[in-house]
Amino acid sequence: MSKEKRNLIIAGVLIGAVSVALVALGNPKNMGFCIACFIRDIAGATKLHSAAVVQYVRPEIIGLVLGAWIISMATGEFKSRGGSSPMLRFIIGAFVMIGALVFLGCPFRMILRLAGGDLNALVALFGFIAGIACGCFFLSRGFSLGRYYKQNSLEGHALPAVNILLLVLLIAVPSVFAFSEKGPGSMHAAILISLAAGLIVGILAQKTRLCMVGGIRDIILVKDYTLIFGFIFIFVAALIGNLITGNFKLGFEGQPVAQTAHLWNFLGMFIVGLGSSMLGGCPLRQLILAGEGNSDSAVAVLGMFTGAAVAHNFKLVGNATENGPNTYGKVAVIAIIIILLAIAAVRTFKEEK
């Protein structure tokens, strides 16, 4: 077994255990860690949207960015770089977030939902793989958002600095934020525990290049199964943890913060798979790269925050109570898929000429 594969297995087990522990300590079930849900909650806490049940400054996101920042600085891997198609990255990041919120979770939460027995996430997994396969079609024909360039160090440190400011305000002046009194936003572990969990996952993800999109992309394009080991063992560790803690429930119905609208679960995660392939990594990977100094990824992350605000302000999200997105959400999903395919085609075939 290669050192890289062994490290991914160890990281996967630890991250899966951390996710189960966060649920036991207060986070919503099947949501020990969810990049999309947590960014959405922070967007709500900073009053970018007014959905009262999903407003909280999630320290896990802050920890992810700072963990990647600290370890990359310590090991000399921090590099301030960017400048390739910033507006397209911003838009694609927003679209990825909207797709994730139609499904009600990012790729990370999709695996945790599967580990909790939620079979709706299995449908979403098929959509996710289909989206990545579609992205690979364009990647194999030369799709690119352009090369990045070396930038002033302040560019690379900007997003970590914003996260430090968020943490200081959360601890010192929490009254500036909105906080949910009920719903998923009201369920959370203690601040320092959540921050520590984020730091751990951020460091592990940075050192192992953990990325589910990258893992599936590598299988499709070069038959390399290495990267996917991390998420396989996140699933295994979370499954064992859920069985031990009694949080495993197999089936489609009655799952926490989930819907059985199979078509829209599939298409929502198709958007995430396709958009993330175009960006070069899943939402988790974008946060880690941003912590390493990649301003392109930082722009994509800002797009995700905007996407979360748009999704809730215009009611495009999935709905567990009504079993799926409303008409506006369904139209948005179809429109986003068409736009992403158009961007991919233009940046592939037009560039060839």
Secondary structure, 3 states (H helix, E strand, C coil): CCHHHHHHHHHHHHHHHHHHHHHHCCCCCCCCCCHHHHHHHHHHHCCCCCCCCCCCCCHHHHHHHHHHHHHHHHCCCCCCEECCCHHHHHHHHHHHHHHHHHHCCCHHHHHHHHHCCECHHHHHHHHHHHHHHHHHHHHCCCCCCCCCEECCHHHHHHHHHHHHHHHHHHHHCHHHCCCCCCCHHHCCCCHHHHHHHHHHHHHHHHHHCCCHHHHHHHHHHHCCCCCHHHHHHHHHHHHHHHHHHCCCCCECCCCCCCCCCHHHHHHHHHHHHHHHHHHCCCHHHHHHHHHCCEHHHHHHHHHHHHHHHHHHHCCCCCCCCCCCCCHHHHHHHHHHHHHHHHHHHHHHHHHHC
